[in-house]
Amino acid sequence: MGSIQKFKKRNPNIFKKWSVLLAGAILIILLLFIGVGLLTGAKTTYKLYSSNIQNFTTQIGGEAFIHLFEMENRKFAEAHPEGAKLPSLSALSFQLLTNVKPHDLRSLLGREIPGLSSYNSEIVIAGEGTDYTTLPIESEAPVDVVQKDREAKDAEQNDQNREEEKETEEGANDPKVFIYHTHNRESFLPHLPDNTPAAEAFHGEVNITLVGKRLAETLERNGIGSSVDYTDMSAVLKDKNMEYHQSYDAARTVVESAIAETKTFNYFFDLHRDSLPRDVTTVEIDGKNYARTIFVIGAEHSQYEKNLKLATELHERLEKEFPGLSRGVITKKGSGVDGIYNQDLDPNASLIEFGGVENNLDELYRSAEAVGEVFSEYYWQAEEVSEND
């Protein structure tokens, strides 16, 4: 003990530094034990799981991770988006702690302004004319409005289509593709009485299910078994006293039943129509008008990147074969949106918007056939690769 006192008197500055380092080391070890104790002894609700980390890191832009990769491999420097800069530590910390992105007011105002939450989307691939002012808008209406009886134009042709539905369902041997319609009554103004408000463009027969039927017919012609579901989701909602925004909950039961009853489905397509006007949802290709498509992927489940991969592949193929037909690929998450769209049930599930409220069936059928042809090519190439593995 005397030697320590002598050393302290002779070298007071050195002794002080060593004392601080020793105290710091003890403090770090103590905090480490406390941290381990909290993580292992906390209630299940507060434990740290991979899903928590995934939800936490989704608040960080992808360009930030490129900077981390660049520290290990300088080749990643070439992957930076033009003009991208390393986010500051203060901005990154603020974003992680508050879920508010400093350069994106939607992340703050979306919780406060009604309707702005519908723009909780990220444009993964922007097709021609696609920006944050032309994002797809889901139909929203009280169930009673959706189920209201309305006259329809081309009723005779529609009756013929309905008679063929059963044949379409039964004609699918060993079906690989399941086509359904969460908002099955979404209809189109050209086939409804004049002066019908866009917000009331719903019909029990002339609706998006006709597009699903045409898509299935195209797949069948290309040797791909398909099954089209015609469940009236709005009727299910009414029977169960559910609201229209709960349509995806109602549709989930339908998809789960299809998976349980038919073990052969490999792809699941949920077809919708957009609420945007004709100038956004229509394109002319080789002298003919087509209803444009856009792929919507829910980003609030851990495996959504697999769904995104399929949507991206189909968009790129559509762009090559039918330039301008696809409006792109977006992801949606956050308050005010479903954020999953039942795509967690299968990695090959996708939501596809076909046209808008002002498109007619001729335009929609052309698009359904185009998507069917492009998907068929993709499907058989994937099958060939699978057989060779």
Buried (B, 14 or more C-beta within 10 A) or exposed (E): EEEEEEEBEEEEEEBEEEEEEEEEEEEEEEEEEEEEEEEEEEEEEEEEEEEEEEBEEBBBBEBBEBBEEBEEEEEBEEEBEEEBEEBEEEEBEBBEEEBBBBEBEBBBEBBEEEEBBBBBBBBBBBBEBBEEEBBBBBBBBEBEBBBBEBEBBBEEEBEEBEEEBEEBBEBBEEBBBBBBBBBBBBBBBBBBEEEBEBEBBBBBBBBBBBBBBBBBBBBBEBEBBBBBBBBBBBBBBBEEEBEBEBBBBBBBBBBEEBBEEBEEBBBBBBBBBBBBBBEBBBBEBEEEBBBBBBBBBBBBBEEBEBBBEBBBBBBBBBBEEBEBBBBBBBBBBBEBBBBBBBBBBBBBBBBBBBBBBBBBBEBBBBBBBBBBBBBBEBBEEBEEEEEEE
